[in-house]
Amino acid sequence: MITHFSPEEEHDLLQRITQDPEAFRVLYQHYFPRVYRYVAYRVGREQDTEDIVADIFTKIVEAITRFEYRGTGSFAAWLFRIAHNEVAQFYRQSYEGEKIIPFEDLPNLASDGVSPDEALQQKEQFIRLKQMVDSLPERRREVVSLRYFAGLRNQDIAEILNLDERTIASHLSRGLTDLQRRYHTQEVDA
Amino acid sequence: MMPKDPNHHNSLRRFWKPLQPEHDNLLEALNEIQPQARPEFQSQLEAQLMAQLAQQIDDQTAEEIFMSEPNEKVKARPLRRKGLRNTILLLIAAFLLIVIGAAYQSNLINQRYGYNSYLSVYIAVVDIEPNTIITADMLESSVISLRTDSPLLREQFSNGIIHYAEGLITTEFIPQGEIIRAPMIHPSSFPSGNDNLTITIVPVQALRGQPTVSPPQSVDAFQLTATALVAHETQRVGAETGCATATGLEGTHTVIEGDTLFAIAETFHTTPDVLVVENCLASVELVVGQTLRVPFIDPATLQQRTQAAVLEDVQRTANYLTRSAMSPTPAPTATLTPTIISTP
């Protein structure tokens, strides 16, 4: 379930959050799918994804009183900076390299009412996409993930990665071109 | 529409917008394949986070209520604790220093003189007429002069260190045999063996009555002659170890039932510690029949005093007043017998 709200509503919710836990519930329900998707694409296994997502939100709750609102998107940027750090920490500590992840370890994919064959195909697709993104250079990989899996704006990504917004745009376009090329060659291979 | 030519778009892409239609396939795939969390995971995490947040808000509210300036408190607390700890350490250090210093000095004195502590000089007034009345007023205002061969002792007297006897000033009457306590004299300042010490006490009334007559010698004064202090001191040092009775006290008192050291001291116008030292008492416990050395008091006077001490005091006061009214003042003489007593 994704709840949508305007930047003004988000600001209002953030201001109420120190008194009213319900405000956080709305934000959580809005951001949870994006965070989950971002982490799932970076990590792969469902178990790891759940652990990291739980860590991310626990940290967010602990630090929420110290968050300073700096305009539209600043909360998303702050939130995904934490997510980004958590994922990076996971890679440093327990990433086991390029291992083939069994299908049963993968998270559920958006496949309501699809046939088992199609579901299997989706899982293959997911692994292929993940591998393609993983094979990108580190910076491009981060930028592409934040842009397409987390759904952030370029300026928010720039803030998270401490980069210039134009650098982000450049990484994005080159990353996408890269991906596009591999996507087609792999499709041909398949 | 015609199928897209990838090369054509690629060439345009650099000058046009970053996202070209050629990415559509990829983006479609990305949009299509969305990892979904298990619903129970999402709801469990949500419940957990809500509980955590509620707890945090509670804690923060409590913090705001009890600590108006939490940051300052957090900073100040360790400092205060540190200050308290420093103070305690300082006190302990000072205490240890004092104890060590005192122990060291007392050890030094012990080694050198065989005494436990500082010395006090007691001057026994033994040779004055019975019932001679010396008032505190007289004593305090009297001129005490010293004649001695010891420059050091002379200097001490002239500096006022031994200006007047202390210890019994509160008593109105000083009978014969009274012990007057003088300020401490360190043994090193005692005159050498051949030195003589003479102390002259001039009653103030005499000076008042005959203002024209000056120097003490020409006035009727009572003379206190001191034996050589050093001789006495050596005697005491010898006595201290075996506690032989080398006392300047002339009288004796047999302890009867009900006697206490304090009562006896009061009767004989002295202090309990004088009795303890002069009699080599190990404790303040007295045994009936025990003989104590006490300052000599005329038996008749003693009886009188013990019978009606209060009346006696009143009578003595009256007596003193008549005497002081008489002129010239009688000339009592006293021999000074200094004794040195260690006070623990």
Contacts between the chains, C-beta under 8 A, distances in Angstrom:
chain1	res1	chain2	res2	distance
A	17	B	53	7.9
A	18	B	57	6.6
A	18	B	60	7.3
A	19	B	57	6.9
A	21	B	50	5.4
A	21	B	53	4.8
A	21	B	54	5.2
A	21	B	57	6.7
A	24	B	49	7.2
A	24	B	50	7.1
A	24	B	53	5.5
A	25	B	46	6.8
A	25	B	50	6.3
A	28	B	46	5.8
A	28	B	49	6.5
A	29	B	46	7.5
A	32	B	37	7.1
A	32	B	42	5.9
A	32	B	45	7.8
A	32	B	46	7.8
A	33	B	34	7.8
A	33	B	36	7.6
A	33	B	37	7.3
A	36	B	35	6.6
A	36	B	36	7.6
A	36	B	37	4.6
A	36	B	42	7.8
A	37	B	34	5.7
A	37	B	35	5.5
A	40	B	35	3.5
A	41	B	35	6.8
A	46	B	38	7.8
A	49	B	35	7.3
A	49	B	37	7.7
A	50	B	37	7.3
A	50	B	38	7.7
A	50	B	41	5.4
A	53	B	37	7.3
A	53	B	45	7.1
A	54	B	45	5.5
A	54	B	48	7.8
A	57	B	45	6.2
A	57	B	49	5.5
A	58	B	49	7.1
A	58	B	52	6.9
A	61	B	49	5.2
A	61	B	52	5.1
A	61	B	53	5.2
A	61	B	56	6.9
A	62	B	52	7.8
A	62	B	56	7.4
A	64	B	53	7.4
A	65	B	56	7.5
A	65	B	60	6.8
A	106	B	35	7.7
A	107	B	35	4.2
A	107	B	36	6.6
A	107	B	37	6.9
A	107	B	38	7.9
A	108	B	35	7.1
A	108	B	36	4.7
A	108	B	37	7.7
A	108	B	38	6.7
A	109	B	33	5.5
A	109	B	34	6.7
A	109	B	35	5.9
A	109	B	36	6.6
A	110	B	32	7.3
A	110	B	33	6.9
A	110	B	34	4.2
A	110	B	35	7.9
A	110	B	36	5.6
A	122	B	32	7.6
A	122	B	33	5.6
A	125	B	29	6.1
A	125	B	32	7.8
A	125	B	33	5.4
A	126	B	33	4.9
A	126	B	35	7.1
A	129	B	29	6.3
A	129	B	30	6.7
A	129	B	33	6.6
A	148	B	27	7.4
A	148	B	30	5.3
A	149	B	30	7.8
A	169	B	18	5.9
A	172	B	18	6.2
A	173	B	13	7.3
A	173	B	18	4.0
A	173	B	19	7.8
A	176	B	18	7.5
A	176	B	19	7.2
A	176	B	23	5.5
A	176	B	26	7.1
A	177	B	10	7.8
A	177	B	13	7.6
A	179	B	26	5.7
A	180	B	22	6.3
A	180	B	23	5.7
A	180	B	25	7.8
A	180	B	26	5.5
A	183	B	25	6.6
A	183	B	26	5.0
A	183	B	29	7.4
A	184	B	25	7.8
